[in-house]
């Protein structure tokens, strides 16, 4: 029983990473019907920026803000920088080709992904980088007979807080209504006086910022980062958003957590070597019976 | 005119002496290797190693039973290509005075070459060709001083369970050709012990390379309660695996394959976690401690400024040594006699890379592998 609980927590940790990254995919898709392939690289970029802040400014920051303060500064610095990069990418790579149809934008997104990945490699080098171990709190907690690390708890709490906040913004505020309206029908929303550009700006700052934040958490948790890791996480997060219903924000959260737990079930009870096969079989089954994903709504085809 | 006669006489004298020198007995050992091409670096080091080995033999009086005959190395370049390899083999094989050949580095080059040597009944000893299939064609004249791809698994089975007094063994790989191959070879090598109920393989599964979270897999591993855990993949995942395993309370010794532990591993895992991790590995020249190795490495360093950076050149030098040894014992440079002697009589002959002996197929017996360990300073040293 304890082992199962422990495994569920392990699965939820992976799942919450997927969910946070999936949010970036799904918000952009919801508003622009664009699969932002560069999102995985925003995540990696954020992870490297957090690494740099922690490595080079740690001594200074720790004196002034304490250990947790230093980590917070690293997280915020990474999130803000990547939010800016997100806006720049949208302006330079996506906006000029929106009108050319959906395919050119997707190609542009792929190009941006390759560009970012290589930029990261040029800046930090092709070797693995490791977050400094002395900066990472390594406390253990006993919860109801099972051992979890403090970091694991913080990550889970942080993810749920972030997801809750985003859910609140999108579902309960006026601006959230504007986002949902834009996602539903962009031209009508525009006619109703919604500033579409403001909505696009919002999704292209918040999505990458969430990605960057996740990147720093992944770096702190696993300590080892590489310039190609965005591909792996991006693919899984994209899968999670499809599973939950792409374009649907609670769907991305649910999809990510379910994917993490499914991976856990596959690895723990079938075979670690076959876990991805198991996960994708489930994904295909879900999509056969619910083509719009678990929480996706059937949207009437626009004529 | 008188001058001319003196000069001619002098010339004759020189020629006579020259002949006398030439008449001093020599034996020729051929050496086929990638002197040019993609593996030129390896080939050059191997050539140098063969020459140093010959020099050392000659300094000690040559082949004693053949009247102190001096060993001469005749080099042919195969450029690391199968086609050039066949040509080089042809050239060496037809020369009557070439007693035996050291050939060659790459397995793909070795395959056509060894068939040619076989046709000419010429002993050929590979020093870097580790493909298992090479010794499975019933060749009579093919030997190798290096190990086989599956010898690492055998080494693990021979050494690791006994060292850690381990009954429950976990094997984990990464689904790559290399990692999976090594894992399966290891399982096969443990098979006899499993049947004799001496050990139990309690875990055999793969992780996905490129991922970062292995805690689920590791929790399953922990529940299998292994006494020792062998990971046959690469260092990037190995570092994460060990760190996460220690985190969830897996305390058993970690043993990595020869790609799992290096300086990067220590850096990523952190010294606290890396220290005390083991790996199975070919002995690097710097770690060879036999008297023959010390002598060889000193001579090599004196001539070339540095010791060989890869293990393979030392196997080439050992090939020269064992050929010379067989010539001495058989009092012959006849390849047929040398082959028979190598196969049947050579057993535990001290060489640079440890004791040398051959199986009936021509594989090296007791291939040298060492158990390395990360010490308290993060250096990778031989485990005592």
Contacts between the chains, C-beta under 8 A, distances in Angstrom:
chain1	res1	chain2	res2	distance
A	3	B	219	6.4
A	3	B	223	6.0
A	6	B	219	5.9
A	6	B	248	7.7
A	7	B	216	5.8
A	7	B	219	5.6
A	10	B	213	7.4
A	10	B	215	4.3
A	10	B	216	4.9
A	10	B	219	6.5
A	11	B	216	6.5
A	13	B	213	7.1
A	13	B	215	7.6
A	14	B	213	4.9
A	14	B	216	7.8
A	127	B	264	7.1
A	128	B	236	5.8
A	128	B	264	6.5
A	128	B	268	5.7
A	130	B	267	5.9
A	130	B	268	4.8
A	130	B	270	7.6
A	133	B	270	4.3
A	133	B	272	7.5
A	147	B	248	7.5
A	147	B	249	7.0
A	149	B	247	6.5
A	218	B	212	6.7
A	222	B	212	4.3
A	222	B	213	6.9
A	222	B	240	6.2
A	222	B	244	8.0
A	223	B	243	7.0
A	223	B	268	7.0
A	223	B	270	7.5
A	224	B	212	6.9
A	224	B	236	7.0
A	224	B	239	6.4
A	224	B	240	5.8
A	224	B	268	4.8
A	226	B	236	7.3
A	228	B	210	7.5
A	229	B	210	7.5
A	229	B	212	7.0
A	232	B	210	5.1
A	232	B	211	6.5
A	263	B	216	7.1
A	264	B	216	4.6
A	267	B	216	4.4
A	267	B	217	5.1
A	267	B	220	7.1
A	268	B	216	5.3
A	268	B	217	7.7
A	268	B	219	6.8
A	268	B	220	5.2
A	271	B	205	5.6
A	271	B	206	7.8
A	272	B	205	4.7
A	272	B	206	6.0
A	272	B	207	5.6
A	272	B	208	7.6
A	272	B	216	7.6
A	272	B	217	4.2
A	272	B	220	7.3
A	273	B	175	5.9
A	273	B	205	5.7
A	273	B	206	3.6
A	273	B	207	7.7
A	273	B	208	7.8
A	275	B	208	7.6
A	276	B	208	6.6
